[in-house]
Amino acid sequence: MSRLALVAAAASIVILGTAGGGYAATVDETVLMLNFKAADSNGDGYVTEDEIAADSAAAFSSLDKNHDGFLTPDELGPHDAAAFAAIDTDHDGKLSFVEVMNYKLKLLTPFDANHDGRWSIEEVRAFDASR
């Protein structure tokens, strides 16, 4: 599976299944490691906000079928409407990249246990286990 496909899958889980009480199932260790390694683009063993943004941009672009810079329910296909509404902070019926990134960081920030602005695999495991 390509890096873009892994990132798109991971982004879809965050976008479609973690807000409003609709929890996504935790992923197995192999998938977790593949996603982590795909996101850790410099291979230093940590995922930073910049790496998350780069991966998210690729995933966002792959989901944005009409390339208008927004994700709509039609582009996402079957999805959790409550999760979509939670991410759509301006309530315009579409998700901007900024809304998606803000939501991802809102979810991930509490799991930055040592508050160093980056996530280790252990911190990502804790995030995954919480969902």
C-alpha positions in Angstrom: 0.0 0.0 0.0 1.4 3.4 -0.9 2.2 6.1 1.7 -0.6 8.3 0.4 -3.1 5.4 0.7 -2.1 4.8 4.3 -2.3 8.5 5.1 -5.7 8.8 3.4 -7.0 5.9 5.4 -5.7 7.3 8.7 -7.2 10.7 7.8 -10.5 9.1 7.0 -10.6 7.4 10.4 -10.0 10.8 12.2 -12.4 12.7 10.0 -15.2 10.2 9.9 -15.2 8.3 13.1 -13.9 10.0 16.3 -16.3 12.9 17.1 -19.7 13.1 18.5 -19.6 9.7 20.3 -18.9 7.8 17.1 -15.6 6.0 18.0 -13.5 4.3 15.5 -12.1 0.9 16.5 -8.5 0.9 17.5 -6.1 -0.3 14.9 -3.9 -3.3 15.2 -0.2 -2.8 16.0 1.0 -3.5 12.4 -1.3 -0.8 10.9 -0.4 1.6 13.8 3.3 1.2 13.0 2.8 1.6 9.3 0.8 4.7 9.8 3.3 6.1 12.3 6.3 5.4 10.0 4.5 6.9 7.1 3.8 10.1 9.1 7.4 10.2 10.6 8.8 11.5 7.3 12.3 12.3 8.7 12.6 9.0 10.5 13.5 10.5 13.9 10.9 8.4 15.8 8.5 11.3 16.4 5.7 12.8 14.5 5.5 16.6 14.6 2.8 19.0 13.7 4.6 19.8 10.5 4.7 16.1 9.5 1.0 15.7 10.4 0.2 18.8 8.3 2.2 17.4 5.3 0.5 14.0 5.6 -2.9 15.6 6.1 -2.5 17.8 3.1 -1.8 14.7 0.9 -4.8 12.9 2.4 -7.0 15.9 2.1 -6.1 16.4 -1.5 -6.8 12.8 -2.4 -10.3 13.1 -0.8 -11.1 16.5 -2.4 -12.4 15.1 -5.6 -13.4 18.4 -7.2 -10.2 20.2 -6.0 -12.0 23.2 -4.5 -10.1 23.1 -1.2 -13.0 21.7 0.8 -14.3 18.2 1.7 -18.1 17.8 1.4 -20.2 14.9 2.6 -20.5 13.7 -1.0 -16.7 13.5 -1.4 -16.4 11.6 1.9 -19.1 9.0 1.1 -20.7 7.3 4.1 -19.6 9.1 7.2 -20.5 9.9 10.7 -22.6 13.1 10.5 -21.9 14.1 14.1 -18.2 13.8 13.5 -18.5 15.9 10.3 -20.5 18.6 12.2 -18.0 18.6 15.1 -15.1 19.3 12.6 -17.2 21.9 10.6 -16.7 24.7 13.0 -18.0 27.4 10.7 -21.1 25.3 9.9 -20.9 25.8 6.2 -21.5 22.2 5.3 -17.9 21.6 4.1 -14.6 21.0 5.8 -11.6 23.2 5.1 -8.1 22.0 5.6 -7.7 24.3 8.6 -10.8 22.8 10.2 -9.5 19.3 9.7 -6.0 20.2 11.1 -7.5 22.0 14.1 -9.6 19.0 14.9 -6.7 16.6 14.5 -4.5 18.7 16.8 -7.3 19.1 19.3 -7.5 15.3 19.5 -3.8 14.7 19.6 -2.5 17.4 21.9 -3.7 15.8 25.1 -1.5 12.8 24.2 1.7 14.8 24.0 2.5 13.5 27.5 5.8 15.4 27.9 4.5 18.5 26.1 7.4 18.7 23.6 5.2 19.4 20.6 5.8 16.0 19.0 4.4 12.5 19.4 6.3 9.3 20.0 4.9 5.9 19.1 4.0 5.4 22.8 2.0 8.6 22.8 0.3 7.6 19.5 -0.6 4.2 21.1 -2.1 6.0 24.0 -4.2 8.1 21.6 -5.3 5.0 19.7 -6.2 3.1 22.8 -8.4 6.1 24.0 -10.7 6.0 20.9 
